[in-house]
């Protein structure tokens, strides 16, 4: 909601705040909640997280200038 408000209002601080809240939520999921899963699900979740991080790194590298202007 904070990120969407930042997009609609054009406010950089709201967008960055939304990213921070999202990062904290994802961090909590993978640092706390994942340890309650069975081993196979835990392995799959870390593999998926790794793939998503690689994809985000590729996208950021490819569109770095556009992203810097947007943020």
N, C-alpha and C positions, 0 to 999 in steps of 0.2 A: 504494500500500500504506500509506503514511504517512497519507494523507487518510482512508482506510477505517478505519485504527486509531483515528484521532481521532474518527470518527463512532461507532464501537463503544464506545470507552472514555469518550466524552463530554469529551475533553480539547481545549480550544481551541488550545493550542500545536501539537498534532499536526495539526489541521485547517489552521491557518495555514502550518505547515511544508509540508504537502502541496500547498497552493496555490502556495507559493513554488517548490517543485520543479517543479510543472507549468508555471508561468510561465517558468522558466529553460529548460525543455525546448522549449516553444513558441517562445521567443525565439531559441534556437539554430537551430531548424528554419528560421525565417524570416530570420535574419540570416546564416547560414552555408550551410546546405544548399540553400536556394532558388537561390543563384547558380550552382549546378551544373545547373540545369534549362534547357531551351530557353525562348526568349522567350515563346511562347504559353502554356506551362505556368506560367511565372513570373507572367504577367499574370493568369491564372486563379486562381492561389494567392493573390495579393494581393487580388483581388476577393472571394474567399471569406473571407479573413481580415477584410476590411472589413465584410462582411455579418454575420459572426459577432460582431464587436465591436459593431456597431450593435444586434444582437439582445440581446446581454448588457447593453448600456447600457439598453435598453428594459425588460428584465426587472428589472434592479436598481432602476431608477426606479420601477417599478410596485410592487415588493415590498420596498422599502427597509427598512421597519420590521421585517418578518418576518426579513429577512436579518441585520439588526443584532442581533436577539435570538438568532438561530441561531449567529452567529459570536461 
